[in-house]
Amino acid sequence: MFANPARTDPKISPNGSQLSWLAPDKSNTLNVWTSGLDGGNAHCVTNETGDPIEWYTWAADGKHVLYLHDNAGDEIPHLFSAELTSGNVRDLTPFRGVRAQNVLTDSRYPGAALVALNLRDRNIFDMYRVNLETGAIALEAQNPGDVLTWKADNNFVIRAATAFDGKSARTTIRVRDAADKPWRDLVVMPFERALFAGQVVNGSLVVGFDPDDKSLLVDSALNSDKGQLVRVELDNGHQVGVVAEDPKCDVAFADVGRLGMEPKVLLNPISDAPQAVEFNYTTSHWFFIDPKLKEDFETISRQSPVFVDLVSRDNADQIWIVAIRRSDAPDAFYSFDRATKKLMPLFAENPDLAKFRLAAKKPVVVKARDGLEMVSYLTTPPGIESKKLPLVLLIHGGPWDRDSDSYDPEAQFLANRGYAVLQSNYRGSIGFGIKFFNAGDLQVGLGMVEDVIDAARWAVDQGIADPKRIAAMGGSMGGFATLRALEMRPDLFACGVDEFGPADEAMGLRTFPKYWSNIIARWRRREGDVDHDENWNRRISPLYHVDAIRAPLLIGQGKNDPRVTLANADAMVAALRKAKREVTYVVYPDEGHGFARPENQFDFYGRVEEFFAKHLGGRAQPWKRVAGSTAEPK
């Protein structure tokens, strides 16, 4: 389950003649491969080692593949170009300590790409235009200090931006009429009315310019509790219509590489008109705008009646690559010819899992103690009655993030080992409207943790969970919540697994990367001013409540983590050991915020299953040393 995918993330070339995907090379590192559309002449076109390539795209010229790659999890990726004919790989942003993000291409301008870099100032990202043939780079738009992301118009000119003011905490949609015209504020969103993507590094609320260039498509909750796709007039900022909405949830967001998010909206590759918008309350679904697109989705759905995602298409919009997504199987990919309506299988992400029976997530709505409804997902071992099972509360990070009904290797792994798995979207989780989002304010380490505790009690009350065999587990702020849960209810939890979770929030804010400096205002407004108010920091940070912990802990940490530093994890472990608490601590020297290399994942989850088997009683394969893992037990 934690091996590299056999193949994943397929994309079709701009002219529709070639296919690309990510797959392991001979060193077992995910690299970019290409072939003819029929699969012929498959070969690897990049040669990265260590960390896998997580994001790539075709350049608009069809001659290059562009990709981002960092160094051992340091989250300072450079933008590279691989020329398909010669095999030459070029670092397009060869600047030490400079991060590349917000990469844009346009089929009508094949010789260039746009990329945001913190080259001039490590705290902010200006936009640059890169010549793909020569590698020449030129400043396209200068950041005044608050821009999160940039957006190009239909002539591939940067004319819109999503900005967050670190002083007022307002989100602003900013535009200009031409490259030589001044910027002006088009829409200003107060802190309490802005969606999360308008408050986070590399987040965007701008979908694009309407084909008539008279209005802008924006994801907004200014006039609704839920995030809607709306049209805003470019000359005055007035909202002139709602394009798509759902009464229960916001417009869904798509991840754009690591640390990047934008509204999940399908745009016509020829006209740039909106065609469909994704929403996800308990399960994902499309709101269709274009009737022809809807017809083709219905054709595909008749052959595969689960969620269909359009992941790539050629410039002519005739050949599609679609993903079939479900919670009980890794993604499967198909090509679809719009002319013949023929759906052809390409590959499954992990075909070796096809012989196993995996567990479907069951959406449930759990009420917190104050009546707040939390969309949650229950995964139980297939073929076993869901009664008095050992339970793992799998807590999402962020904390401003969400769990969904997508395939989740951790949930499948735990269910396979005999555990019920419950994932709850506690207050402050995103996607469920402004009121739900704001309900998490000043509840980090407090009400958010009470919510997941209430979810555990729900599972006990339903007869699903054995009250004596409950664990908490999570990564990042999910690891933080795990530590706090064991402190707040030491009588409830038998053990916990903390994956790179912060123990001291003040230390975390003080050691965030420089380019997070502007958005720290959002952290202070939403979790409390921990780096100035020592009493508040002590109230919510796990480091200061170690004496309350009774259950054993397993803690995993990446040495190069730029968000939760090694010092933060070290401090927690030292405090636990000083208090004579049981803790197993494993550090991975070539990992950052998360474990990217499969050898390290095998090692860590092997330790997890033995740890849970000891304290909860599930199944486990005997742990043994994994060749290639860099694990360092401390």
KAHU-V130730 format. One line per field, one symbol per residue. phi: phi as a letter, one per 20 degrees, with the letter a starting at -180 (. if undefined). psi: psi as a letter, one per 40 degrees, with the letter a starting at -180 (. if undefined). A space follows every 10 residues. Layout:
phi = ???
psi = ???
This chain:
phi = .dfgffbblf befgemeccc aebfefemdf cedcbffenf lfbedccfcm fffdbbbfff fmdcddbdbd dlmflcfded cdeffenfdc efcedfmded blfccbfecf eccdbeceff bfecdedcdd efeenfccfd beffpcfebd ceefdmdfcb bdccefeeme dcedcceafd dffbfecddg gfdefffecc gmecdeeref geldbdeceb cfdbfdfdec dcffecnffd reebbcfdbf gfddfdmfma bbgecedffe dmffdacecb edcfbddede fffggfffff ffebfcfdde dabffemddd dddedbedaf gcccdceffe medcfdaefc ffefededde fdfcddeffe nfedfccdcc gfndfeclef ddfedfepfe bbebeffcgf ffgfffeodf ccddefgnfe odoffffffe fmdfmcfffg fffffffgff ffnfdffecc cdbadmfffg ffffffefcf fedeabcddl efdcfffgff dgggfegfef gfgffedoef ecdfffgffd eggecgfffd efcdcdbefe geddfgfffg ffffffffem eebdccddfd cdeodeffff fgffffffff ffffddneeb egfbgdfnfd gcfd
psi = deiiidiifi iiideeeiii ihiiaeefhh ihiiiideei fhiheifiib iihdhiihie eeeihiiiha hfeefgiihi hhhdddehhh hegfhhehhh afhiihdege eiihhhifdd heeihihihh hdddeihihd hhheeehdii hiaeefhhei ihihhedefi hhhiiidide iiiihdhhhi deehideeei hfihehdahi defeihhihi fdeidihihi hhhddeehhe ihdiiheeii hiihhgahfh iiighhihed eeihdihhig cdiiiihhdh dddddddddd dddgfahhhh eiiidefdhi hihhhiefii iiiiihhdde fhhhhciidg ddedeihihi hhhihhhide ehhhhihhhi hiehhghfii hhhhhiaceg aiiaeihhdd ddddddeeii hhhhgiieii eeidddddee hfehecdddd dddddddddd deediheegh iiiiibeddd ddddddddgd edhdiihhhf iidhddddde eiideedded ddddddeigd edgdddddde hddefddehd iiihhihhde hedhiddddd ddddddddef ihhhhhhhef ibgihdhddd dddddddddd ddddedeaii ihhihhheie hgh.
